[in-house]
């Protein structure tokens, strides 16, 4: 059975890369982090490019990379937190695979990211307020784009991966194989 690609969306720091890597390993699919793909192409950090060229130029590049990644062979792709800001990205993600929104509340993300200096949008006077503003603006877009919403809360990465795999299995978009088992019963 052919498994479609899965795309992880959510606020910066919601766990998309960490969960994505584990999910890819679990489903034996390649993993791509769109931000890392962008940085490889740029030859510098997103933060440097953002500061030098501005957000609009960065979003143009992000759109091109997402267009490519969403058309590739089946894979797991973690996206940048702002990837849903452009309608073209939302359409490509939603129409070309299964979109999982890792929903984290701003306070939870702040707790995880408060010492991270590499996130350009959080290098402000009040990063928690910035996260609240981002959440307010983006949560409806994440929900509109996603096929599934997974509340990140406090579960471990392994638990989040299990929750996603279960959703994919229920939707018939992942092979229903249990560790040591031979698959799920028929319908």
WOWOBEL-V538474 format. One record per run of one state. SS is the DSSP state (H for helix, E for strand, - for the rest). FROM is the first residue (numbers start at 1). TO is the last residue. Records with the same first field share a line. If there is no record, write none. Layout:
SS=FROM-TO + FROM-TO
This chain:
-=1-5 + 10-15 + 28-29 + 43-45 + 54-54 + 72-74 + 79-82 + 86-86 + 97-97 + 104-105 + 114-119 + 123-126 + 146-147 + 152-156 + 171-187
E=6-9 + 30-33 + 75-78 + 98-103 + 148-151
H=16-27 + 34-42 + 46-53 + 55-71 + 83-85 + 87-96 + 106-113 + 120-122 + 127-145 + 157-170
